[in-house]
Amino acid sequence: MRRRYSLAHLILTFVVALSLKSLMIVVDAQGQIAFASSRDGHIRDDVPGIPAFEIYVMDADGGNQRRLTNNRLHDGSPSWSPDGKRIVFVSNRDGNGEIYVMDADGGNQQNLTNNLSSDSSPSWSPDGKRIAFDSDREGRFNWEIYVMDADGGNQQNLTNHPDDDGWPDDRYPSWSPDGAHIVFSARREDHFENKFAVTFEIYVMDADGGNQQRLTNNRNNEWYPSWSPDGERIAFVSDRKGNFDNFDIYVMDTDGGNPQNLTNNRAWNWHPSWSPDGERITFSSNKDGNTEIYVMDADGGNPQNLTNNRHSDANPAWLNSPFSVSPAGKKFTMWGWLKQADR
């Protein structure tokens, strides 16, 4: 029997096809890692003798490495928008660190912040509507966590911790997968009686800056927290071995419990970023003599060098699209829905 198709069915099929095409574009972007590199060999125009960093992107296996920015100054700290269409990053092309955004192919670069102080460490919210970042605009060397709309509007201070003795710093924000909380690194003068022993610890707060709580508590530094896609763990950097020449990647539960060392080597291991499925972590390390981008299993096993060149590669950021995994950590699929629509 010959099947008849109504106009409504044909329109629905066309809409589904467009939706599937958009989904395929996002799925393709899931395999991307953005990072900063000095591989072009350029020297910064503003600081003689210092190499210039540019933003690059590559496939998750290290292939297809390509440059997105080109200004011979410093571009770094990339963070993907959840839909994979844009990248927010830091640039000093205007004389000091500012937050910029660009399309995923490097086009349409725009300045989101514009002040005489430094803005750094942007982190895109899971809903794509906001960007968290840190800034010292409240006073020299007094860094605070801020949030703004994705177009740069409505900039607000979330931490608001006064710089009484020149010690407080709140830095390196990272959103929880549900967008309800922000984890960050903080150095606050009330941590120890001896202010010269003040170190960075990992804190968490509500997305509006309320309910700030400390998650770690030791006499060494904890930096660069990164929330896992399933919301159950936080990766971070620590020198808790007591050697400033050795920074390892750790992971802990979201309440600060069960910390585990993943790298455990005599090197600098920095900037952890989770894969969309939560099964791997990319990071930068100088364990082979110069700074490269690596990837390892979420338990620290199977470390692999992705970049492998004689220049420095750092600040890796894995695209974590909301279409890549469900809240339970399972692969997202539209196939069943598509089959239903075709009946």
C-alpha positions as CSV (number, residue, x, y, z in Angstrom):
1,M,0.0,0.0,0.0
2,R,1.4,3.4,-1.0
3,R,2.0,5.7,1.9
4,R,0.5,9.2,1.6
5,Y,2.2,12.3,3.0
6,S,0.3,15.3,4.2
7,L,1.6,18.8,3.9
8,A,2.0,18.9,7.7
9,H,4.0,15.7,7.6
10,L,6.3,17.1,5.0
11,I,6.8,20.3,6.9
12,L,7.6,18.3,10.1
13,T,10.1,16.2,8.2
14,F,11.8,19.3,6.9
15,V,12.0,20.8,10.4
16,V,13.4,17.6,11.8
17,A,16.0,17.5,9.1
18,L,17.2,21.0,9.9
19,S,17.2,20.1,13.6
20,L,19.3,17.0,13.0
21,K,21.7,19.0,10.9
22,S,22.2,21.5,13.7
23,L,22.6,18.7,16.2
24,M,25.3,17.1,13.9
25,I,27.2,20.4,13.9
26,V,27.2,20.5,17.6
27,V,28.2,16.8,17.9
28,D,31.1,17.6,15.6
29,A,32.1,20.5,17.8
30,Q,32.1,18.2,20.9
31,G,35.4,16.8,19.8
32,Q,37.1,20.1,20.0
33,I,39.7,21.4,22.5
34,A,40.6,25.1,22.4
35,F,44.0,26.1,23.8
36,A,46.7,28.8,23.8
37,S,50.0,28.4,22.1
38,S,53.3,30.3,21.4
39,R,54.2,28.0,18.5
40,D,54.3,30.7,15.9
41,G,57.5,31.9,17.4
42,H,56.4,35.6,17.6
43,I,57.6,37.9,20.3
44,R,55.1,40.1,21.9
45,D,55.0,43.6,20.5
46,D,54.4,45.1,24.0
47,V,56.9,43.0,26.1
48,P,60.3,42.4,24.3
49,G,61.6,38.9,24.7
50,I,58.3,37.3,25.8
51,P,56.6,34.9,23.3
52,A,53.2,35.8,22.0
53,F,50.3,33.4,22.6
54,E,47.4,32.8,20.3
55,I,44.2,30.8,20.5
56,Y,44.2,27.5,18.7
57,V,41.7,24.7,18.4
58,M,42.2,21.0,17.7
59,D,40.3,17.7,17.6
60,A,40.1,15.7,20.8
61,D,42.8,13.3,19.6
62,G,45.2,16.2,18.9
63,G,44.6,16.3,15.1
64,N,43.6,19.2,12.9
65,Q,45.4,21.9,15.0
66,R,44.6,25.4,13.6
67,R,45.1,29.0,14.8
68,L,42.1,31.2,15.5
69,T,43.7,34.5,16.6
70,N,46.7,36.4,15.2
71,N,47.8,39.6,16.9
72,R,51.4,39.0,18.2
73,L,50.4,40.0,21.8
74,H,48.7,37.6,24.2
75,D,45.4,35.7,23.8
76,G,44.6,32.9,26.3
77,S,42.2,31.3,28.7
78,P,39.6,30.2,26.1
79,S,36.1,28.9,27.2
80,W,33.4,27.5,24.8
81,S,29.8,28.6,24.6
82,P,27.6,25.6,25.3
83,D,26.4,25.5,21.7
84,G,29.9,25.4,20.4
85,K,29.4,28.4,18.2
86,R,31.6,30.9,20.1
87,I,34.7,31.1,22.3
88,V,35.3,33.6,25.0
89,F,39.0,34.4,25.8
90,V,41.4,36.9,27.4
91,S,43.5,39.3,25.3
92,N,45.8,42.2,26.1
93,R,45.5,43.8,22.6
94,D,44.1,47.0,24.2
95,G,47.0,47.4,26.6
96,N,45.6,45.3,29.5
97,G,43.8,42.0,30.0
98,E,40.2,42.2,28.7
99,I,37.5,39.6,27.9
100,Y,36.8,39.0,24.2
101,V,34.5,36.7,22.4
102,M,34.7,35.3,18.8
103,D,33.0,32.8,16.6
104,A,34.3,29.3,16.8
105,D,36.3,29.8,13.5
106,G,38.0,32.9,14.9
107,G,35.8,35.4,13.2
108,N,33.9,38.4,14.6
109,Q,36.2,39.1,17.5
110,Q,34.6,41.5,20.0
111,N,35.6,43.2,23.3
112,L,33.2,42.4,26.2
113,T,35.0,44.3,29.0
114,N,36.6,47.7,28.7
115,N,38.4,49.1,31.8
116,L,41.8,50.1,33.0
117,S,42.3,47.0,35.2
118,S,42.7,43.4,34.2
119,D,39.9,40.9,33.5
120,S,40.8,37.2,33.2
121,S,39.7,33.6,33.5
122,P,36.3,33.7,31.7
123,S,33.9,30.7,32.2
124,W,30.7,30.4,30.2
125,S,27.6,29.4,32.1
126,P,25.8,26.1,31.0
127,D,22.8,28.0,29.7
128,G,25.0,30.2,27.6
129,K,23.5,33.4,29.0
130,R,26.3,34.5,31.4
131,I,30.1,34.6,31.7
132,A,31.9,34.4,35.0
133,F,35.4,36.0,35.2
134,D,37.9,37.5,37.6
135,S,39.1,41.1,37.8
136,D,41.2,43.4,39.9
137,R,39.1,46.4,39.0
138,E,38.3,47.0,42.7
139,G,41.9,47.8,43.5
140,R,45.4,46.7,42.6
141,F,46.0,43.0,43.2
142,N,42.5,42.6,44.8
143,W,41.0,40.0,42.5
144,E,37.2,39.3,42.7
145,I,34.8,37.0,40.9
146,Y,32.4,38.8,38.5
147,V,29.6,37.7,36.3
148,M,28.2,39.4,33.2
149,D,25.7,38.8,30.4
150,A,27.0,37.0,27.4
151,D,27.1,40.3,25.5
152,G,29.2,42.0,28.2
153,G,26.3,43.8,29.9
154,N,25.2,43.8,33.5
155,Q,28.6,43.2,35.1
156,Q,28.4,42.4,38.8
157,N,30.8,41.6,41.6
158,L,29.9,38.3,43.2
159,T,32.6,37.8,45.9
160,N,33.1,41.4,47.2
161,H,35.9,40.5,49.6
162,P,37.7,43.8,50.6
163,D,41.5,44.1,50.2
164,D,42.3,45.1,53.8
165,D,45.9,43.8,54.0
166,G,46.8,43.2,50.3
167,W,46.1,39.5,50.6
168,P,42.6,38.6,49.4
169,D,42.1,37.1,46.0
170,D,39.2,35.3,44.4
171,R,40.0,33.7,41.1
172,Y,39.4,31.0,38.4
173,P,35.6,30.5,38.4
174,S,34.0,27.4,37.1
175,W,30.2,26.7,36.8
176,S,28.4,23.7,38.1
177,P,26.6,21.8,35.3
178,D,23.2,23.0,36.5
179,G,24.4,26.6,36.6
180,A,23.4,26.9,40.3
181,H,26.9,27.2,41.7
182,I,30.3,28.5,40.9
183,V,33.5,27.0,42.3
184,F,36.6,29.2,42.5
185,S,40.0,29.6,44.1
186,A,40.4,32.1,47.0
187,R,43.2,33.4,49.2
188,R,41.8,35.2,52.3
189,E,43.6,36.7,55.2
190,D,41.5,35.0,57.8
191,H,42.6,31.5,56.8
192,F,45.7,31.4,59.1
193,E,46.9,33.5,62.0
194,N,50.1,34.2,60.2
195,K,49.1,36.2,57.1
196,F,52.4,35.3,55.4
197,A,51.2,31.7,55.3
198,V,48.0,32.5,53.5
199,T,47.4,30.2,50.5
200,F,44.8,29.6,47.9
201,E,41.9,27.2,48.7
202,I,38.9,26.0,46.7
203,Y,35.6,27.6,47.6
204,V,32.1,27.3,46.2
205,M,29.2,29.7,46.2
206,D,25.7,30.1,44.8
207,A,25.6,31.6,41.3
208,D,24.5,34.9,42.8
209,G,27.5,35.1,45.1
210,G,25.7,33.9,48.2
211,N,26.6,31.0,50.6
212,Q,30.4,31.0,50.1
213,Q,32.0,27.9,51.6
214,R,35.5,26.6,51.7
215,L,36.0,23.1,50.3
216,T,39.7,22.5,50.9
217,N,41.9,23.3,54.0
218,N,45.6,22.9,53.9
219,R,48.8,25.0,54.0
220,N,49.4,24.7,50.3
221,N,47.8,26.2,47.2
222,E,44.7,24.9,45.3
223,W,44.0,26.5,41.9
224,Y,42.0,26.1,38.7
225,P,38.9,24.2,39.8
226,S,36.9,22.5,37.1
227,W,33.5,20.9,37.7
228,S,32.8,17.5,36.1
229,P,29.9,17.2,33.6
230,D,27.9,14.9,36.0
231,G,28.2,17.4,38.8
232,E,29.7,14.9,41.2
233,R,33.4,15.9,41.2
234,I,35.8,18.8,41.0
235,A,39.2,18.7,39.4
236,F,41.8,21.2,40.6
237,V,45.5,21.9,40.8
238,S,47.5,21.7,44.1
239,D,51.1,21.9,45.4
240,R,50.1,20.1,48.6
241,K,53.1,17.9,48.3
242,G,54.9,20.9,49.7
243,N,57.2,21.5,46.6
244,F,56.5,24.7,44.6
245,D,58.2,23.1,41.6
246,N,55.5,20.4,41.6
247,F,51.8,21.0,40.8
248,D,49.5,18.0,40.4
249,I,46.0,17.5,39.1
250,Y,43.6,16.3,41.9
251,V,40.0,15.4,41.9
252,M,37.6,15.5,44.8
253,D,33.9,15.2,45.6
254,T,31.9,18.4,45.4
255,D,31.8,18.7,49.2
256,G,35.7,18.6,49.3
257,G,35.9,15.0,50.4
258,N,37.9,12.1,48.9
259,P,40.8,14.0,47.2
260,Q,42.9,12.0,44.8
261,N,46.1,12.8,43.0
262,L,45.7,12.0,39.3
263,T,49.1,13.0,37.9
264,N,51.6,12.4,40.7
265,N,54.8,13.4,38.9
266,R,57.6,15.9,39.4
267,A,56.3,18.5,37.0
268,W,53.8,21.4,36.7
269,N,50.4,20.1,35.8
270,W,47.8,22.8,35.2
271,H,44.4,23.8,33.8
272,P,42.3,20.6,34.0
273,S,39.2,20.5,31.7
274,W,36.7,17.6,31.5
275,S,35.6,15.8,28.4
276,P,31.8,16.0,27.7
277,D,31.2,12.5,28.9
278,G,33.3,13.0,32.0
279,E,35.6,10.0,31.2
280,R,38.7,12.1,30.4
281,I,40.5,15.2,31.5
282,T,42.8,17.4,29.4
283,F,45.5,19.5,31.0
284,S,48.8,21.3,30.4
285,S,52.1,19.9,31.7
286,N,55.8,20.4,31.4
287,K,56.7,16.9,32.3
288,D,58.4,16.3,29.0
289,G,60.6,19.4,29.2
290,N,58.2,22.1,27.7
291,T,54.5,22.8,28.3
292,E,52.2,20.6,26.2
293,I,48.5,19.7,26.2
294,Y,47.8,16.2,27.5
295,V,44.8,14.1,28.0
296,M,44.2,11.3,30.6
297,D,41.5,9.1,31.9
298,A,39.4,10.5,34.7
299,D,41.2,8.2,37.1
300,G,44.6,9.5,36.0
301,G,45.4,6.6,33.7
302,N,46.6,6.5,30.1
303,P,48.1,10.0,29.8
304,Q,48.8,11.1,26.2
305,N,50.6,14.1,24.7
306,L,48.2,15.8,22.2
307,T,50.3,18.8,20.9
308,N,53.9,17.6,20.9
309,N,56.0,20.6,19.7
310,R,58.9,22.6,21.1
311,H,56.8,25.7,22.0
312,S,54.4,26.2,24.8
313,D,50.8,25.0,24.7
314,A,48.5,25.8,27.7
315,N,45.0,26.6,28.9
316,P,43.1,23.7,27.3
317,A,39.3,24.0,27.3
318,W,37.1,21.0,26.2
319,L,33.8,21.9,24.7
320,N,31.1,20.7,27.1
321,S,27.9,20.9,25.1
322,P,24.6,20.2,26.8
323,F,23.7,17.9,23.9
324,S,26.7,15.7,24.5
325,V,25.6,13.9,27.7
326,S,22.5,13.6,29.7
327,P,22.5,14.5,33.4
328,A,23.0,10.8,34.2
329,G,26.1,10.8,32.0
330,K,24.6,8.9,29.1
331,K,24.9,9.8,25.5
332,F,22.2,12.1,24.1
333,T,20.2,10.7,21.2
334,M,17.3,11.9,19.0
335,W,17.0,8.7,17.0
336,G,13.9,7.4,18.7
337,W,12.2,10.7,18.4
338,L,13.1,10.9,14.8
339,K,11.6,7.5,14.1
340,Q,8.4,8.5,15.8
341,A,8.2,11.6,13.7
342,D,8.6,9.5,10.5
343,R,5.6,7.3,11.2
